[in-house]
Amino acid sequence: MLCSHNQTASKINIIEMKAMPSFTDLPSIVLTGFSGTGKSTVGQLVAKQLGWDFADTDQMIIRESGMSIPKIFETKGEAWFRQLESTALENALSRSPIVVAVGGGTLTSPRNLDIAQTSSIVICLEANPLEIYNRLFHESSTTDERPLLNTPDPLAAIKKLKSDRQASYADSHWIIQTQTFESTEKIALEVLRGWHLCRVNFSHKLFRSTAKPTPFSGSRIGVSSERTFSPIFVDWGHLNNLTEHLAPYITNEKVFIISDDQVAQYYLTDLERTLRQSNIETQSILVPSGEATKTLSSASRIHGWMARNRAQRRDIVIALGGGVVGDLAGFIAATFGRGMRFIQIPTSLAAMVDASIGGKVAVNLRAAKNLVGSFHQPMFTFVDVKMLSTLPQRELRSGWAEAIKHGLVLDENYFAFLDDNWNSLNTLDPETTTKAIHWSAALKSTIVSMDETEQNGTRTLLNYGHTLGHAIEASAGYGEYLHGEAVSIGMHAVATIANNLGLSEDKQLLQIHSEILSRFGLPLRLTKRPSRGIKAAMLKDKKSVGNSINWVVLQRLGHPIVTTAVPHDLAISTLRNL
């Protein structure tokens, strides 16, 4: 049942996470674990963060029975207490979504475990027996409040009882070793991370079992880390609701909007009006659209503008635009005043499913894309899918490349959804498109949450098609190929390489690439021969080491591997001969 036993999961665990039972897209959280692991304290912090109710089943039993738990054990017996536990758990979970802390033995009952797992993410807070003993009896040696530990040797009782319950704890969706964290606040953040990562898989099951697409109004996904949780809000036509999400972060801070001259004509005036109606002081600056804008000189100009307008570190930057604006504005937010808060409002498809998610912010150098930048997570990402209705067709087609990549690399069920609904997606059916973007954003945010700053190699999986794609963009001159077009060619080339080298286990994989990319109007090959600079651009890829390039290739759908066994010259010749 586990999404991961560890704080850092392996690649294979991420790719092959087992799907869990389907239910609403906002599952509750049930915290289990032995006494002393902090379930009630952590649960209240998590509930506050999510804005949910909190329930402690032990406290519910005390209130309903009018007796303390030791008194229940003394007068009614343990069996009666367990019946009360089941009733309390059912009553608590009837108020979904909710955070529920249960007694250490509650989920040893198969019935209770089934109740919890049907509607909730079950997260176990763990600690070793000695740590539990020290927590429980640090201030007092009394065992009166814990009937099952009321023995001459409570440590031995803890060891025995915990051993008996360990199998039920192992059935949790997520397990947290609490003694490895410095504070209950950090444990609460890890609970949020575990909930988020596991609920993505719940969503996958929901998608597979639901014939008719369902809207995602109010649904919440996001990037979790030890430092923060960066939510992503996806819906159709909800730009006017932005201030509701912004309200918790604003007192008298100013907002600085960075947009481009194309996007601004559609959305800037309405956004400024919405903010000013909520008495939020707003300043705006425009940059030319296109990749050529994403430079240090552009950043310097905006830095100067913000300084002249007396921007302060506590103020907020809003990126209103596609990936270029998101990267540039995020870079400004990461560097001005040594770091400001910012919000992503992506207006292009590529930005909605990819570029705005993950906290990568950067500008280009002539040598290569995104060489100067940082990891800087937005406060939140606000995706209004309706904005795609003003997007040029070429930009729209380009954006689907990143969504297709997520299906190819991360989730064959998502790939099947794209393949089955390509016509509705190309025509921007609101329900189907919103669903596709939500699902894609959830997939990427899951990977990013596992490897936020690219330390363990997991995030490398998202580089599929990008080593060649970035090299194509750089060598052809930025703007000749849109990012998604270059990535499409890169993915098709890598699929060809994998097939020729025998790295692909599925002989139909190359054809699968060709068909899905063509259905979305994406190119499969270069319109002109690659320049001599493409090899040098490949070696400047940020994920290369020395003269070795970490290539992401597919063995089969949803099963990527990372290899250095692709000769540079073979990559170039494959591009030339596609």
RAHU-V267874 format. One record per helix or strand. SS is the DSSP state (helix for helix, strand for strand). FROM is the first residue (numbers start at 1). TO is the last residue. Records with the same first field share a line. If there is no record, write none. Layout:
# RAHU-V267874
SS=FROM-TO ; FROM-TO
This chain:
# RAHU-V267874
strand=4-4 ; 28-32 ; 53-56 ; 98-101 ; 120-126 ; 174-177 ; 220-224 ; 229-235 ; 255-260 ; 282-287 ; 316-321 ; 341-346 ; 360-363 ; 372-375 ; 380-384 ; 544-545 ; 548-549 ; 551-556 ; 559-563
helix=11-15 ; 39-50 ; 57-65 ; 69-75 ; 78-93 ; 106-108 ; 110-119 ; 129-136 ; 147-149 ; 154-170 ; 178-180 ; 184-209 ; 239-249 ; 261-277 ; 291-293 ; 296-308 ; 323-338 ; 349-355 ; 385-390 ; 393-410 ; 412-420 ; 422-426 ; 430-450 ; 458-463 ; 466-476 ; 483-501 ; 509-519 ; 534-539 ; 568-577
